[in-house]
Amino acid sequence: MSIIGYPLRQHSTACKRYVQTLDLKDSPDLIKQYRYYHSRQGIWPEILQGIKDSGILEMEIFLLGTRLVMIVELAADAEWDEVMQRMGNVPRQAEWEDFVAQFQKAAAGAASQEKWQPMERIFHVYEE
C-alpha cells in the first residue's frame, strides 16, 4: 500500500483546525457500511448540506482499523460550540446521529459533540 497525500484547500479567510477521534465497533461488515454512508453515494443530502450551512469550511474523516480521526476547519472567528449547535439543529441531524450510532462505540442517543473526542496536538512543525 502506498501512502496517499491529500491536497489542502486554500480558504479565503484565516482558519483554525480541530481534530477529534471516535472508535467504530470491531465488525468488518459494520465498518464497510459506515464507509458507504460517508461516501458521496451514501451520505444523506440533508447532512451534507447541514455541515456546509453550519459554518464548517472543510471536514475530513480518516479511518485506520476501527479508529476514526476527523479534521474540521472553521473560520478563525467562528466558535466551535456555536457551529456544533447550528449543525445539531439541521434537518435530520438527530436521526443521522442515531443511525450512525449503530456503527460507533458510543452511548445510544449521544450527539455528535458527545461522541467525538478532541485530540491534543503534541507536535507541530511549520515553515516561517
C-alpha positions as CSV (number, residue, x, y, z in Angstrom):
1,M,0.0,0.0,0.0
2,S,1.4,3.3,-1.0
3,I,0.9,6.4,1.2
4,I,-1.6,8.9,-0.3
5,G,-1.1,12.7,0.0
6,Y,-4.2,14.7,0.2
7,P,-4.3,18.2,-1.3
8,L,-5.0,21.1,1.1
9,R,-7.7,23.6,0.1
10,Q,-6.9,27.3,0.5
11,H,-9.6,29.2,2.2
12,S,-10.3,32.9,1.6
13,T,-10.1,33.6,5.4
14,A,-7.9,32.7,8.3
15,C,-8.8,29.3,9.7
16,K,-8.5,27.1,12.7
17,R,-8.4,23.3,12.7
18,Y,-10.0,20.9,15.2
19,V,-9.0,17.2,15.3
20,Q,-11.2,14.6,17.0
21,T,-11.4,10.8,17.3
22,L,-14.0,8.1,17.7
23,D,-13.9,4.4,17.5
24,L,-16.1,2.1,15.4
25,K,-17.4,-1.3,16.5
26,D,-14.9,-4.0,15.5
27,S,-17.0,-5.5,12.7
28,P,-15.8,-5.6,9.1
29,D,-19.4,-5.5,7.9
30,L,-20.4,-2.5,10.0
31,I,-17.2,-0.7,9.0
32,K,-18.0,-1.3,5.3
33,Q,-21.4,0.1,5.8
34,Y,-20.1,3.1,7.7
35,R,-17.7,3.8,4.9
36,Y,-20.6,3.7,2.4
37,Y,-22.7,6.1,4.4
38,H,-19.8,8.5,4.4
39,S,-19.3,8.2,0.6
40,R,-20.7,10.6,-2.0
41,Q,-23.3,8.0,-2.8
42,G,-24.3,7.1,0.7
43,I,-24.3,10.4,2.7
44,W,-27.7,11.8,3.3
45,P,-28.0,15.1,1.4
46,E,-29.5,16.9,4.4
47,I,-26.4,16.0,6.5
48,L,-24.0,17.2,3.8
49,Q,-25.9,20.5,3.4
50,G,-26.2,20.9,7.2
51,I,-22.4,20.6,7.5
52,K,-21.9,23.3,4.9
53,D,-24.7,25.6,6.3
54,S,-23.4,25.3,9.9
55,G,-20.2,27.3,9.1
56,I,-17.8,24.4,8.6
57,L,-15.3,25.2,5.8
58,E,-14.0,21.7,5.5
59,M,-14.4,18.3,7.2
60,E,-12.5,15.1,6.6
61,I,-12.7,11.7,8.3
62,F,-9.8,9.3,8.2
63,L,-10.0,5.6,9.1
64,L,-7.4,3.1,10.4
65,G,-8.8,-0.2,11.6
66,T,-11.6,0.9,13.9
67,R,-10.2,4.3,14.7
68,L,-11.7,7.4,13.1
69,V,-10.0,10.8,13.1
70,M,-12.0,13.8,12.0
71,I,-10.4,17.1,10.9
72,V,-12.7,20.2,10.8
73,E,-11.7,23.6,9.6
74,L,-13.6,26.7,10.7
75,A,-13.1,30.4,10.1
76,A,-10.7,31.8,12.7
77,D,-13.5,34.0,14.2
78,A,-16.0,31.1,14.4
79,E,-16.8,29.4,17.8
80,W,-16.8,25.6,17.9
81,D,-19.8,25.3,20.2
82,E,-21.9,27.7,18.1
83,V,-21.1,25.8,14.9
84,M,-21.9,22.5,16.6
85,Q,-25.1,23.8,17.9
86,R,-26.2,25.0,14.4
87,M,-25.2,21.7,12.9
88,G,-27.2,19.8,15.6
89,N,-30.3,21.7,14.6
90,V,-30.2,20.9,10.9
91,P,-33.0,18.7,9.4
92,R,-32.4,15.0,10.1
93,Q,-29.2,15.6,12.2
94,A,-30.6,13.8,15.3
95,E,-31.9,11.0,13.1
96,W,-28.4,10.7,11.4
97,E,-26.7,10.6,14.8
98,D,-29.0,7.8,15.9
99,F,-28.4,5.9,12.6
100,V,-24.6,6.1,12.7
101,A,-24.5,5.1,16.4
102,Q,-25.1,1.5,15.3
103,F,-21.5,1.6,13.9
104,Q,-19.8,3.5,16.6
105,K,-18.6,2.8,20.1
106,A,-20.7,5.5,21.7
107,A,-23.7,5.8,24.0
108,A,-27.1,5.5,22.4
109,G,-28.7,8.9,21.9
110,A,-25.4,10.8,22.1
111,A,-25.0,13.9,20.0
112,S,-22.0,14.3,17.6
113,Q,-20.1,16.5,20.1
114,E,-20.6,13.9,22.8
115,K,-19.2,11.0,20.7
116,W,-16.2,12.7,19.0
117,Q,-13.4,13.4,21.5
118,P,-10.9,16.2,20.9
119,M,-7.3,15.3,20.3
120,E,-4.4,17.2,21.7
121,R,-1.7,18.4,19.3
122,I,1.6,17.4,20.8
123,F,3.9,18.3,17.9
124,H,3.9,20.9,15.2
125,V,6.5,21.9,12.6
126,Y,6.0,24.8,10.2
127,E,8.0,27.0,7.9
128,E,8.4,30.7,8.6
